[in-house]
Amino acid sequence: MSLLRTLLVLSTLLAAPAFAQSLYQIEVLAFRQAQPLLASQPVSDAWADGAQAVRPDMEMTPMLVGEADRLNNPANGYQLLMQKSWKQAVSAEPASVSIGGGDLQDGHQPVELKLDLRKVNYIDAGVDLWVNHFADDGLLAASERLKQERRLRYKELNYFDHGSIGLLIRVSPL
């Protein structure tokens, strides 16, 4: 009986790390790559749908500085819209975060991103990126939307494509 108990305890201890959360640095670069292709409807007020907002204590120094510089060079045909980096725990339970870029107008920022991450053997991501356009009076007039799901490669740039906007994501273990 003692041997069986020991084996059960050992198997529990060895299996526990597989279910534990792992901490990652997440970095995103949202950019314009063509003339706007507007969504059929502007972003709703519930765009974040219960996602946890990235808090200031989660933010990290961006590492993709060279990539951001290339995307912010009009000669290359791109315009950097947002660059954000933060630390986040990821586990088998889906975790949703929301983050925005730019000044708040009419209850929205010019760039709003909801990112769903889940890790089993790989990290799977669901991206819901909105680029909002405001009228001269400051009211929300229209939005562009990039919504995709994909398996991410660690420590590599993962590219999400839309006709007029794009998103680069890099996930690195901490």
N, C-alpha and C positions, 0 to 999 in steps of 0.2 A: 504494500500500500504506500509506503514511503517513496518508492521509486516512481510510482504513478503520480503522486503529488508533486514530486520534483520535476517530472517531465511536463506536467500541466503548467507549473509556475514558469519554467523556462520557455515554453511555447508562447505563453502570454507575454513575457518580457520581450521576446524576439519579434513578435507580431506587432507590438505597440508602436514602434517607430513608423510602420507602414501606414498607420492611421493618424499619425500626428501631423500637425500643421508644419509647413516649412516656410521660412521667411525669404522673400524675394525683393529685389529692386525692380520695379516696373517703370519703364520710361516710354513715353508716347510723344510722337511728333505728328501733328495734324497739319496738312498743307493743301494749298490750292494748286491744281495742275491744269486747269482749263477754265473756260467761261462757265459760270454757274448753271447747273441743271437743277432746277427747283423741284422739291417734292410736291406732291399733289396737295398737301396741307402743311401749314407751319407746325413747328414743334408744339406739343401740348404742355400745359403747366405741370403735368405728371410725368414728364420725360424721364426722370430718375427712378420712378417706380419703386420707391422704398430702398434704393441703394444707399450705402453709407457714404457720406461725403468724405473726400480725402481731407484730413485735418492738417493744420500746419506742422504738428509734431510728427506726421508721417512723411512729409516732403523731404526729398534728398537733392543733393547737387546733381544736375544733369551731367551725364557722361558723353552724350552724343552731340558734342559741341560742333565738331567738323561737319557732321551731317546736317545739323541745323543751319550752319553758315551756308552750305551749298543750297539748301532749300529756301533760304532767305535772299538769294541772289537773283534778281529779276532777269539777268542775262541767261540763267539756266531754265527759265520758263516756269518757275515755281514761286510760291509765296508761302512762307511759314505762318501758320495761323495760331499754333499753340505748341509749346514744349513743356512737358511736366514730367517729374520723376518723383517716385515715392516708394516707401517700403510697405509690404503687405504680406500677411500670412495667407497661404493658399493650402487648401486641403481637399478632401474628397467631397466635402459639402460645398456647393457653389457659393462664392462670395461676390457680391456686387458692390462696386464703388462708382461714385460719380465725381466728376471733376470738370471745371469750366475754365475758360480763359477769356479775359477782357472785362470791360466795365459792364455792370448790370444795367439793363435798360428794359423797361416794360416787363420786369420779372424774369428776364433771361439774359444770359451772357452771349456774346457773339459765337463762341464755340462751347458746346456742351457734349460731354462724353459719358456714357454709362458703359462700364466694362465688367463683364461677368467672367470670373476665372474659377476653374475647377481642376484639381490635380488628382488623378488616379495613378496611372503610369506616366502620363504626359500631362501637359497643361493645355486644357481646352479653353478657348476664349470666345466670348460673344461680344461683339462690338456694336454699339448704337451711337453713332456720332452725328451730331446736328451742327450745321453751320448756319447761323441765323442772320437774316438781313432786316434792317430796321429802316423805316421811312424817315423823312426829314423831321417829323414831329416826335421821333423816338419810339414809336409804336412798332411792334413786330409786324413785318410785312410778308415775309416768306422765309423758307428754310430749305437747305439741302440736307440730304440724309444718306449716310452710309451705314447699312446694317448687314453684318455678316458673322458667321461662326467659322472657327478654324482651329486646328491643332497648332500650337506654337512650338518653335524650336528654341531651346535654351541658348542664351548668349548670342543669338543671331537676330538680325533685323527681320521682322516679319511684316510683310506688306499687305495692307488691305486696300483694295482699289475700288474706286467709283469713277464715273465719267469725269467729274469735275473736282473731286477732292480725294485725298488719299490719307492713309494713316500708317505710320511705322510704329511697331511695338518691339521692345526688347525686354526680355525677362531674364534676370540673372540671379542665381542663388546668392544669398548673403551668408 
